[in-house]
Amino acid sequence: MTVDSPAPLVSVVIPCYNSERYLCAAIDSVLAQNHRPLEILVVDDGSTDNSAKLALEYGAPVRLLSQSNQGIASARNTGIKVSSGYFLAFLDSDDLWSEDKLTIQKKALEESPDIDCAFAHAEQFHSPDLARGERDKIFCPPGPLPARLASAMLIRHDAFMRVGLFDESLRVAEFVDWLARATHANLHSVVLPDVLLRRRLHGSNTGSTLRGARPDYARALKAALDRRRSATGSSSDEN
Amino acid sequence: MIRFVDSLVRHRTVDIIHFGTQWGSWRNVKRMSNETTYRINIPNVTSEEIDGEVIIVNLLNGNYYSAVDLAAHLWGRLQRGYSVGRIRDELLTQFTEQGESIDVDLSDFLSKLESEALIVKEGRHETLNGPAEQGNLVEIEIPDSYSAPLLSCYSDMQDLLLLDPVHDVADVGWPTAKTDADK
């Protein structure tokens, strides 16, 4: 890609499920990006609240896709399958990007053609609408943390497809599984020191509401270990 | 030559002091109380047995662990609330010629689990949820031949596992998990 080439299209997939409280803030943070052009694919995963209506009100470049409730992995995959951008990004419907997120990450990828995807640091915050009692129950780590998360990633579309879609059988840990497969596929990534993602903590975060699905973490990690062992031909793989 | 000294034999506790080689170096003193019982450090520790391997995930430190064979079997015993003494007796019955090794290896294994915050001594969280909250209990039989129980530790997914969205806290603050009785 040369300096004179038109700016590449970035497809942003935002899966949502009953996200009316925070969805607009998430979409606004994408629209506030100083990178253009954008394609924003909001995938409504069978919401019963006003999420779809709110997304529809935006118009281009925001596009609404709807499906029955099948989980976040499926919703992201639905967005990926219709995306046409050179770069692919994701944002959870309760999180926020800094306005230079795409610019900074795109620059990093363009300057290092051998790097397939860029992550960043994330800062977590208590959602301001949380009641005091609820706030006290949710630990908010101080300071930014390295974030190899879907919401913090910018990746070349072809590199993403080399790894493959998200595993729809996982209700949680779908990104743990994807990242493990990406490592196995020799995807090269970088975690930028910039804080580009603001992660909202609130009572209905997926991890808390799907606590019963936590065995999915073990399943994803077992699969990762088995792939690693097959690759080395050894059962000894401790890092 | 190792000289084994049983310095104090109490009703419930055995202190085992190992003298090292003929040069007189000391090894660690191991103290195990037969009545000590551990609990899995739920809800932030989760585990699953898949194809004979137990994968343990610690959302407190972002590490994950693998246990197979005897280590996997012992994890299942800890899930069921077996005391140290009961576990020891089972091992000594199965592996009659491994007496000294069992005491040291079991102590090392439990210390490792405790230092990784995977298990806590019973009584620290009296109102912890019961086995039903642990998910599936491990059903791996005790192996036929003895080898020291080993725990493999992995930290390559720390940043992802540490960012698991919500960790409940109790009044004393992080990282004590708030139990249903506290809510």
Contacts between the chains, C-beta under 8 A, distances in Angstrom:
chain1	res1	chain2	res2	distance
A	122	B	163	7.2
A	124	B	163	7.9
A	136	B	169	7.4
A	137	B	168	5.8
A	137	B	169	6.3
A	137	B	178	6.5
A	138	B	166	5.5
A	138	B	167	7.6
A	138	B	168	7.8
A	138	B	169	7.6
A	139	B	166	7.9
A	139	B	167	4.8
A	139	B	169	5.3
A	139	B	174	4.8
A	139	B	175	7.8
A	141	B	162	7.7
A	145	B	159	6.7
A	145	B	162	6.9
A	145	B	163	6.6
A	146	B	159	4.7
A	147	B	159	6.6
A	147	B	163	6.4
A	148	B	159	5.3
A	148	B	160	5.7
A	149	B	160	6.9
A	149	B	163	6.3
A	175	B	160	6.7
A	176	B	157	6.0
A	176	B	160	5.4
A	176	B	161	7.4
A	179	B	157	7.5
A	179	B	160	6.8
A	180	B	157	7.6
A	191	B	159	7.9
A	199	B	163	7.3
A	201	B	165	6.8
A	201	B	166	6.9
A	203	B	166	7.8
A	205	B	165	3.3
A	205	B	166	5.0
A	206	B	165	6.3
A	207	B	164	4.7
A	207	B	165	3.7
A	207	B	166	5.5
A	208	B	165	6.0
A	208	B	166	3.7
A	208	B	168	8.0
A	211	B	43	6.6
A	214	B	46	4.4
A	214	B	57	7.4
A	214	B	135	7.4
A	215	B	46	6.5
A	215	B	48	4.5
A	215	B	135	5.6
A	215	B	136	7.3
A	217	B	46	6.4
A	217	B	57	4.7
A	217	B	64	7.7
A	217	B	161	7.2
A	218	B	46	6.5
A	218	B	47	6.4
A	218	B	48	3.5
A	218	B	50	6.8
A	218	B	55	4.0
A	218	B	56	7.6
A	218	B	57	5.8
A	218	B	64	7.8
A	219	B	48	6.6
A	219	B	50	6.6
A	219	B	55	7.9
A	221	B	55	5.4
A	221	B	57	6.7
A	221	B	64	5.0
A	221	B	154	7.7
A	221	B	157	7.0
A	222	B	48	7.5
A	222	B	50	4.7
A	222	B	51	7.6
A	222	B	53	6.6
A	222	B	55	4.8
A	224	B	157	7.9
A	225	B	53	7.9
A	225	B	55	7.6
A	225	B	66	6.4
A	225	B	154	7.6
A	237	B	152	8.0
A	238	B	152	4.9
A	238	B	153	7.0
A	238	B	154	6.9
A	239	B	154	5.7
A	239	B	155	6.8
A	239	B	156	5.5
